[in-house]
Amino acid sequence: MESLNCNSCGAPLEVPDSANYVKCNHCGQQLVVRRSESATFTEAVDRLAETTEALSEQVEELSRHNELAELDRRWELERENFTFSDKHGHRHLPDEKNSMIGGIVTVVFGCLWTIIAVGMMANAPNFGLFPIVKIVFPIFGVLFVVFGATAAMRNFQMAKDYKAAYRRYQTERERIIREQS
Ligand SMILES: [Zn+2]
């Protein structure tokens, strides 16, 4: 027999060496007998349940934490698909306003080029290479307009897609955090 104390009321208990569970004669508390190398003591069963519950809550929180980290990691990768480099090597995300301004600038430049080129070529002579230059020179401006407008529309769409993807990510993140609390 071992001499222990009830963990709940402190009453002395005589416990068989092999017993893992014991009931306190004094207060009726169900007790678990804990044997470590240095000491033997009792622990109230509902306290044990509390410990288990706290532990499972910790595990749950950890898994939510992982879920959040996993979501963030996936978002980093997804955002990478939207990122582009400028001529200085700086990384940018698509922006609706910037792509619109870029498109307008390119189209205006292309129009001006075409108008000026047509004006300059109007009085050019019609021999040698002049007939070809008359056509090719203004066409540069037209190409500028076409490519500028196409690029602007593509960038604008990409900016919209990015915004939608970002909103999805934020919604998902809020959902995980909300479940946590
Ligand atoms: Zn007791």
Boltz pocket constraint, residues with backbone or C-beta under 6 A from the ligand:
constraints:
  - pocket:
      binder: B
      contacts: [[A, 6], [A, 7], [A, 8], [A, 9], [A, 10], [A, 11], [A, 24], [A, 25], [A, 26], [A, 27], [A, 28], [A, 29]]
      max_distance: 6.0
